[in-house]
Amino acid sequence: MQKTEHRVTLTVTFIVTMFTLTNGPSALVHLVMYATHEELYDLTMISSTLVICGKASNFILFCLGSKHFRLRLLKLVTSSEELCRFFFFLVLHTRSSYLFKTAKCETSSFSRLGSS
């Protein structure tokens, strides 16, 4: 049990550190842009690339740090039924998120989610 807790603590520490390193520069660029009212295109592109790399690194860190995550991912990828269920969830989640964000959100829109 103690070994598992240590591994989880280490994984979370790596993820938080990676988040800070990859998202911190973006926050600083946005603060500078807000304070100076200047468009810093090059710095914005670099910091956005860092953010994207940080998101991808989460997947790698989870794969390295969690045997349960690796086994679940392998089961998801090798089982066509589970993979279909996963993509169906993603489609519904994405579509419902879009509907919530739009101004013309009607309840009739939600009843059609599962039918298309």
N, C-alpha and C positions, 0 to 999 in steps of 0.2 A: 504493500500500500504506500509506503513512504517513497519508494522508487518511482511509482506512478505519479505521485504528487510532485516530486522533484522534476520529472519530465514535463508535466503540464506547466509548472511554474517557469521552467526554462523556455518552453514554446511560447507562452504568453509574453515573457520578457522580450524574446526576439521579435515577436509581432509588434509589440508596442514600440520598441526601439526602431524597427524598420518603418513603422508608421510615422514616427517623429522625424526621422531622417529624410523620408521621401515627401512628406506633406509640409514640413516646416518651411522649406524654401518657397513653396507656393504661397503660403500665408504671408511671408515677409514681402514677396513681390507685390501681392495685392495691397498690403498696407502701404508700401512705398508709392504705388500707383494712386491710391486714395489720397495720400498726403500731398503728393506733388502734382496730381492731375495730369500726369504724363502717361503715354501709352508705351509700355516697355515690352515690345513684341518679342524680341529674342529671349529675354529672361522669362517671359510668360511661357514660351514654347519649351524652354529647358525645364522649367519647374513643372509644367504639365506632363512632360515625358517622365520626370521623376515620380510623379503621382501614379502614372500608369504602371511603371515598373514596380512601385510599391504594392499595387493591387495584385499584380502577377506574383510577386514574391510571397504573398500570403498563402497562395495555393502551394507553392514549393515548401514553405515552412510547415504547413499543415501535413503535407506528405512526409516530410522528414521527421516530424515530431509525434505523429499519432498513428499507431498501428491500426487502431479502429477506423480512422479516416481512410487509410489506404485500403483496408479490406472492404469497407462500405463502397468506396469508389470503384474498386474492382468488380464487386457484385453488381453495381449499377451499370457499369459499362458492358459486362458480359451477359446480363439478363435483358433481353429485348423488351420484356413486359415492364420491367422496372424503368428502363430507359424511356419507353413511351410515356409512362406515367409521369416521369420527371419532366419531359418536354411539354406534356400537356399542362402540368402545373405552371411551368414557366410562361407558356402562352397565356393562360388565364390570368396569371399574376400581372404580366406586362400589360395586357389589355385592360384589366380592371384599374391598374394604376393610372393608365392614360385617361380612362373615363373619369376617374376622380379628379384629375388635374384640369380637365376641360371645363369651360364655363357652362356648356349645355349638357350637363350630366342629368339624364332622366332615368327613372327606375326601369323603364321599358328596355333600356340599353343593356341592363344587367341580365334580364331574362334571356336575351339573345346570345349571351356569352358562350354558353355551352352548345348552342345549336349550329354555329358556323364552323 
